[in-house]
Amino acid sequence: MHIKLNNFVDDVHALLKKTNISHQVHEPSIPQSTFKYLSDCIKSTYLSSEGKYLQKFETGLQKMTGSNKILLTNTGTSALQVALKIIDVEQKEVLVPSMTFVATTNAIIYNNGIPHFIDCEQNKLNIDHRLLEDYLKKITRMRNNKCINKITNKEIVGIIVVHSYGYPANFDAIKNICKKYHLQILEDAAAALGSYYKDRHLGTLGRMGIISFNGNKIITTGMGGALICKTTSDYKVAKHLISTGKIPPSHKYLHDTIGFNYRMANINAASGYSQLLNIRQILRKKVELRKKYFDLISTYDFCDLLESTSNEKPNYWINNIVISAKNKSYKDQLVKKFHKKRIYVRELWTPQHRLKMFKNYPRMDLTNSLDIWKRTISLPSSINL
Ligand SMILES: Cc1ncc(COP(=O)(O)O)c(C=O)c1O
C-alpha cells in the first residue's frame, strides 16, 4: 500500500511544474500586462472607489456572464452579506449546504439569520435535491405562503445554492423545490467564474448571486467580489448599500441609511481586468490540466477524480480526488506524503455543522457531507502548471 501511495505522489509531482520549489492548491497567475495596468491606475491617482478600471472590469464581467446588473465589491463575503440583507433573513432560517466555506454561513449570521444546514449528494459536493425535498416535506408546513419549520416554528426564507469548488449545482431541480416552498434563491458562485449551467453563467440563475476574486480564485483582484442581481430594484438597493448609503449631491456628505463601505477599489479592478482579458486561455488551461489529472488518476484504483453531474460546464478551478470508501484511511497518509514533498494539498472545507460556533443550528442528516469531507483531497491546480 505504501508503494502505491508513494507512486501516486511521485506521479503527481512529475505532472507539476518542476521549476516550482513548492506547490499550493491554487496560486495566482499574474500576466505581465497587470503591471502595466496597475502602474497606469496608480499614475491616474484614481485608486479607490472611482476610476476607469472599475468600468472596464464590470463591462468585461457583463459580457462574460450575460448580466448587466453587476456590482463590484471588496470581497465575495460582503456581496453575500448585502444580498442576504436585501432578502431580510433576520430571525429567519436560511438553508445552506454544510459543505461550504465558512464565509457563506458567516454572512447569514452577520444578518442575524439562522443557518439551517443541508446535505450534499453522495460522492459529490453539491446539494442533493431529492434529500432536500424529502426533508422539507417532513419538517415544514406553509402558513400565509411562508415556509415554516414545524420544529423551530421559524420561517425558512430561502436557500443559498453553493456551486462548490466551481461545480454547478443541479439548479433546475432546486428551483422547482424553491417554487413549491416559496423560498428565495441566492447563489454562492464564489469559485465559479467561467462555470456554466445549461449555457448560463453561474451566479445569474437565482435572485442574486456572488463571485469571489480572492487570491486563490481563477482570476484575482487581491481581495474582491461581485454581486449579480436579477432585478433593477435589487441592483439599486444593493448599489446604495455598498456605497455607504450616500445620496446626492456628490459634494455633500448625506446618507439616508446605515450602509457599508463595500465597493471594489479601482486598483483592484485594474488587476482583475488585466486577467479577465485572458480568461478564455485560462479556462482552456484548466481543461488541459484536468485531462492530465484524469489520465493519471485513471491508472490508480483507490481514488477517482471528483466529477460533476450532467448538463454542467465547470471551470475546473480545483481538481479534487475522492478516495474509495474501503481505502479512506489512505487520506491522511497521502496528505503527509504530499506535504513532505512540499506539495501542499488540502482537505475540503470542514462541514459547517462541525465548526464549534455552528454546532447548535438546525440541520438535516449530513452523512454525505461528512463522508466526502473525510475522503477528498484538493490537488494543486494553478493555471501555470
Ligand atoms: C464558497 C465560498 N463562499 C464565499 C467565499 C467568500 O469569498 P471572499 O473570500 O471573496 O470573501 C468563498 C471564498 O473563498 C467561498 O469559497
PDBQT file of the ligand as one rigid body, heavy atoms in Angstrom, charges set to zero:
ROOT
HETATM    1  C1  LIG A 401     -17.956  29.062  -1.236  1.00  0.00    +0.000 C 
HETATM    2  C2  LIG A 401     -17.382  30.398  -0.878  1.00  0.00    +0.000 A 
HETATM    3  N1  LIG A 401     -18.214  31.362  -0.468  1.00  0.00    +0.000 NA
HETATM    4  C3  LIG A 401     -17.778  32.591  -0.151  1.00  0.00    +0.000 A 
HETATM    5  C4  LIG A 401     -16.444  32.909  -0.227  1.00  0.00    +0.000 A 
HETATM    6  C5  LIG A 401     -16.003  34.257   0.194  1.00  0.00    +0.000 C 
HETATM    7  O1  LIG A 401     -15.362  34.984  -0.782  1.00  0.00    +0.000 OA
HETATM    8  P1  LIG A 401     -14.292  36.093  -0.371  1.00  0.00    +0.000 P 
HETATM    9  O2  LIG A 401     -13.069  35.388   0.085  1.00  0.00    +0.000 OA
HETATM   10  O3  LIG A 401     -14.083  36.868  -1.625  1.00  0.00    +0.000 OA
HETATM   11  O4  LIG A 401     -14.899  36.921   0.696  1.00  0.00    +0.000 OA
HETATM   12  C6  LIG A 401     -15.529  31.943  -0.653  1.00  0.00    +0.000 A 
HETATM   13  C7  LIG A 401     -14.112  32.303  -0.753  1.00  0.00    +0.000 C 
HETATM   14  O5  LIG A 401     -13.222  31.610  -0.880  1.00  0.00    +0.000 OA
HETATM   15  C8  LIG A 401     -16.002  30.650  -0.981  1.00  0.00    +0.000 A 
HETATM   16  O6  LIG A 401     -15.171  29.682  -1.385  1.00  0.00    +0.000 OA
ENDROOT
TORSDOF 0
